[in-house]
Amino acid sequence: MTTQIIEYEYAPGHFQASEPTLYSPGMLQEGEMILNVGPQHPSTHGVLRFEVITDGEIINDVVPHLGYLHRCFEKHAESLPFNQTIPFVDRLDYMAAMNSEHVWVMGVEKMLGIQNDLPKRVEYIRVLVAELNRIASHFVAIGTYALDIGAYTPFLWLMRDREHIQRMLEWASGARMLYNYIWIGGLFFDLPVGFEERCREFVAYVKPKLQELQQLVIDNKIFVQRTANVGVLPLPVAIDYGCTGPVLRGSGLRYDLRRVDGYSVYPELEFKVPIGEGKMGTVGDCWDRNYVRVLECWESLRLVEQCLNRLTTDLKRTRDFDPQAMVPKKIRPKAMDFYARAESAKGELGFFFRTDGKSDIPVRCKCRSCCFHNLSVIHEISRGAMLADFIAIIGSIDVVMGEVDR
C-alpha cells in the first residue's frame, strides 16, 4: 500500500491570503450595516461571534471573533505531567475525544522511543475506537448541519444512531464522551468481553441507516439547492489557509495523514480517501464537504470491520494480555523540540512539545488546531454570499470551539 496520496502540484505564492478587516461604523459604505451572528446563535455551534458586514442580503465581509471559552489547554499542559494531561486533551474536540487522545499519546510515545514496542492488539483497539469516534463526530456534523438549514428529522435519526457508538465507548472506557481510554504505552483496559460481537451488530445495523441518510439528506433536492455552489472553497485558498480534513478534501485534494504519515496500523488496513468532485455543483462547495463526511463514514466502517477481524482471529484476547504492560512508570523524555500530528475527525491535529530532559512536564506545549485553521478561511468563502447562506457555510466547516479557543 502506498504511504502518500497527493494529486496536486502546488506553487506557493500564487494566491495572496487576506486578513479580515476590523470595522468601525465610520468605515461602512452607504447601505452597509454590521450584524452580529453569535455567540448565542444556535448555528454557530458554540460561543463564536461573527461580525458580518452586509449590504442588504449580500455579505460584503465577515470578521470572526474568537476567545470566549478560555479553555487554557496549553497552559494546563505546561503544569501537568504528560499522562495527566489526557483528560484535558479529551476536552479539545469533545466530539472526537478518542482521536485527540490518539494523537497526544503517539507523540509522547515517539519522544520516549517506545512507539514500535506496543502490542498489536493495543494498536488495533486504538484504531477501532478512534474510527468509531470519527463516525460519531461525522454524525453530529451532518445531523446538526441538516438542522441548521431546516431539516429536523435527520438530526434525530443521526443522534439516535450515534447513541449506539456512545454506549459502546462508554462500555469500554467508563465515560460517555471524555474517555481517558488511550494511555501512554497502552490502554486503560482491554475491550470488555462481548464488545467485538456488539460492534459487529452495530456495523450491520448502521449500514442501511447510512444509505437511507444519504438518500434522505445528501441527495435531497432541497438540500442540494441549499448547499451546491454555496461557500465554494478553491483548493489554492484551502492550502494557503492550512485547511485540512474534510474541508480540504472537499476541495479536491486526497490528503489524509492516515495515508501520508502511515501511523499506527493504518498502513496494514485498506481504505479510500474520498474527495469532493463537484457532482452537484462546484468542487469545494458546502455539498462536497458534507458528501465527503458521508463517504468517510463508509470508509471508517470498513476500517472497523478490518480491526474486528484481526481482533477476533490472530489478535484474540488472552489471560496474560496486559494493555498497560508498556505504560512507563516515569515519563522522562530527552531535551528536545518535537511535533506530532495525526488525522482527527476534522483534520490535522498536532501537538508541539518542548522538553528539558529533567521533568515529565513539558516546558512548552502548543496545539495545532484543525478547527482553528478551517475557521480562518470563512471570510474568504462568505464574501458575496447571501445572509441565509452564511449559516450553511458555517455549518459546512464543522467547527468545535473547544479546539479553537484552546
N, C-alpha and C positions, 0 to 999 in steps of 0.2 A: 504494500500500500504506500502511495506517495505521502510524504510528510508535509507537502506545501501545495496549496492550490491558490494561485493568484493569476487571474486572467485580465490584467490591465497594466498597460505601460503608462506610468505617471511621470510627468515632467514638473518638478516643483516650481512654483512661482508663476504659473500661467494664470492663476486665479488669485486675486487680492482680497483676502478676507477683510470685512469691515466691522468696526465695533459699533454697537448701538449708541445712539446719541442720547445724552441726558437732557430732557426737555424741561423748559420752564414756560409758563403761559405766554411770555413775551416773544418766544421763538415760534409760536404757531402761525401758520399761514391762514389766510381768510378761509373760513369754512371748516377748519380743523378743530378737533377737541380731544381732550385727554380722558380716556376711560380706564378705570382700574378693574382688572379682572383678577379676582382673588384678593387676599389669601383665603377667604372663606368660600370661594366659589367651588361647588362640588366637583366640577370638571377639571380643576387644577390638581386634583388627586394629592392633596397635601397643602401645607402652608407655603404657597408660592404666589407671588403677586406679579402680574404683568401690567405694565404701563403701555396702553395701546393708543396710538395716535391715529385717529380716524378722520376721514373726510366723508361724512355721511355713513354709508355702509361699507366703504372701502378702507382697508388698513393701509396706512402710509408707513408706519414703523411700529416696532414693538421693543420695549425695554424690559427684560426680565429682572426682577429684584429678588435676590436670594438672601438667606440668613435669618430665618425665623425659628428654626428648630433648636439651634445651638447644641448640637449633639456633642461636640468637642471630642470626637473619636480619637483624633490623632494625639491629643494631649493625654487622654486616658491611656492610650497605648504606650506613651512615654513614661508612665508612672507605675506600670504593672509588668510582671514577667510575661513572656510570650504566651505561655499556656493559659494564663488567667485572662488574657485579652479576648479569647474566643467568644465568650458571651457578648462582648461589645461588637465584635465582627458580625454576629448574627443580626444586630440592630441597624446595620447599614442598609442593605436591601432586604428588608424583613419579609418580602415576598419570595425570596430565593436564598434563605439563610444557609442552606447546605452548600450551595455553590460558593458563597463567600467564605465559609469555613474551609472549604477545599483549597481555595487559593492561599489563604493565610498559612494553613498547615503545610502545604507543599513548599512554600517559600522558606519557612523555618527549617524544614527537613533538609532542603538543599543547602542551607547555610551550615547545618550540622553534618552534612555529608552522609545522611542515612537514607536518602530517598530511594536507593536501589536495594535496600535491605528489608523492605517491608514485605510481609507475606502477600501472595497473590490474592488470597481471599479478602484481605483488608482492602486492597486496591479495587477489586470488583464491587465490593459493597459500597465503597465511596462513590464510584461511578453510578451505581444503581440508585442510591438515594439522591445524588445530585441531579440525575436525569428525571427522576420523579418530581423533584422540586422545580426543575425547569418547566415541566408540563404544567404544574400548578401555577407557576408565575405567569405563563402564557395564557392560561385560562382566565386569570384575573385581568390581564391586559386586554384580551379580546372581549370578555364579558363587560367590563366597565366601559370599553370603547363603544360597544353597541349601545350601552345605556346612555352615554354622552350624546349620541346622535339620535336618540329617541326610541330605541328598541329595548323593551324591558324584559321580555321572556328569555332571550339568550343569556342575559346576565344571571337569571335564576338557575337556568339549566347548567351553566358552567360552574357556578358556585356549588351546586349540588354535586357535580362530578369531581370538583376539586376537593370536596369534603372527604371523599374516599382516600385521596392521597394524604390529606392532613391526618386522618386517623391512622394510616399505616405508619407514617413518620412519627406520630405520637407513640404508637405501639413500640417502635424501635428505640426511641430516644427518651420518652417520658415527657416530652414537651410538644405543644401543638404547633408553634411557629418558630420559636427561638430555641434551637435544638441543643447546642453544645455537644454534638454527637461525634464529629470528626476531630480526633485529638492528634496532637503532635506525636508521631510514631505509631499511630494505630486508631482505635475507635473507643468510644465509651463502653460499648458492649457489642457482642455478636448479635446478629439478627435473631429475633425471637423464633422459637420453634413454630413452624407453620407459616412464617412470613412469605416464603417463596411461593407457596401454594396460593395464599391470599393475593399476592401480587399478580400471579398468572390470571386469576379470576378477574382482577381489575382490568388487565390488558384486554381480555376477551370482552369485557363489558363496555369499555370506553371506545373501542374501535368503531362500532356502528354509531355511537353517540357523536364521535368526532366527524364522521361522514355526514351525519344529519346536521350538525352545526355548520359544516361547510356549505351545505345546500341552503340552510335557513338564513345564514348571515352573509358569508363571503360572496356567494353567487347571487344574492338577492338583488333585484333590480334597483330598489330604493337605496340599499347600502352602496351599490356601485355608483349610483348617481351622486351620492354624498361624498364619496371618497376618491373616485377616479379623477385624475388631472387636478387634484387639490393638494396643496403643500408639496409640490414637486421638489425633491432634493437631488440636484445634479451630482454625479459621482465626484467630480473635482472639488465641489464645495464640501461634500461629506468628508473627503480625505483631509482637506485643509483644516477643517474644524476638529479633526480627531474623532469623528463618529465611528462607532464600532457596533457589533451585534446586528440584530435585525434591521436597525436604522441604516447601517452601511450596506448590508447585504440586500436590503430592499432597493438600493440604488444600483445594483447590478454587479457587485464585486464579491467573488467567492473567497471570503477571508474569514476563517474560523480558527481560533487558536487551538482547538482540539485537533485540527489537522496541521496547522502551521508549526506549532511547537511540539505536537505529538506527546503531550504529557500523560502521566498515569498509564492506564492500559488502553487509551483510545487508539493507538496505532494497531492494536490487535482486533479492533472492532470495525464492522462495516457500517457506514452511514454516509449519506449525501449531505452536501451543503447547499440548501435552497437559496435562490436569489430572485429578486424582482425582475420580471421580464416585460412589464408593460402590457399584460394581457388585456386589461380593461381600460387602460389609459396611457399614461406616460410612465416610463421607468422611473422609480423613485417617488411615486406619489403615495398618498395615505393608503390606498388599496393595496399596493405592493407590500408595504411594511406589514400590514395585517396578514396578508396572504403568506408571507414568509414565516410568520409566527405559527400559523396553522400547519404549514409543511414541516416546521421544526418539531411540532408535537408528534407528527407521524414518525419522524426520524428518531426522536427520543424514545418512542415506544419500541422501535427496532432495537435500540441500544439496551433498553430494559430487558427485552426478551433474550438478547445475547448474554447479558450478565446473568440472568436467571439460569440459562442453560449451563453456563460454566459453574455457577454456584451449586447446582444440583447434580453435577456429574463428577468432574475431576477435582473440584474445589469444595467438596462436601464438608459440612461441619463435623468436627471430631472432638472428642473429650479433651484432648490435650491442646486444642487450639486456643490461644490466648491473644485476643485482639489488642491487649495492652503490653505485649511482650517487648516491643521495641520503644515503648514510651520512656524517654530518658528521665533518670532521677533528677538530674540537674541540667538545665539548658544553658550552655555557656559557649556561644559561637565566637569565632575569632573576630578580631577587629577588622571590619570591612564595611563597604557600602554594597548593598545588594538590592536587586529589584526582581520581584516575582510576579508573574501575570498568568491569567487563565481566562477561559470563556465563561463568564457568568450568563445568566438568562438575558441580560440586557446589553452585554458587550464585554469589552476587555476590562476586567477588574484587576488592578495591580497594586502592590504594596512595595514601597521603598523602605529599607531598613538601614540604619547606621548603628553599628555596634562598636563598643570599645574593647571587647575581649575580656572585660573584668566582671561584667554583670549580665544577668539574664533579662535585664530591662533595656530596651533599645534607647540609644541616645536621641535618635530622631526616627519618627515614623511618618510616612506620607502615603495617603491613599489616592490612587489614580482612579477616580470615579467615572464609570462609563456613562452614568446618567447625567453627570455634570457636563461632559463634552457633548453628548447628544442634545441636551437642552440648550447649549450655547448657540446652536445653529438656527434656533426658532425664528429669530428676527429676519434671517435671510429667506426663509421659505414662507413667511407670512405676508411680506410686502405685496400689495396688490390683491390680496385675498379679501373675500367678504367677511364681515364680522361673524356671521353664523358659521363660516368655515373655520374660523380660528379655533373653536372648540374641537373640531375634528382634527386639526393639525396638532394641538396639544396632546390629545389622546393617542395619536399615532406614534408619538415619541416614547410612550410608556415610561414615564419618569417616576421614581420613588425618591421623595425628598430626604429620607433618612440617609441616603448615599450622597446627595448633593450638598447639604449643609452639614458637613462632617467635621 
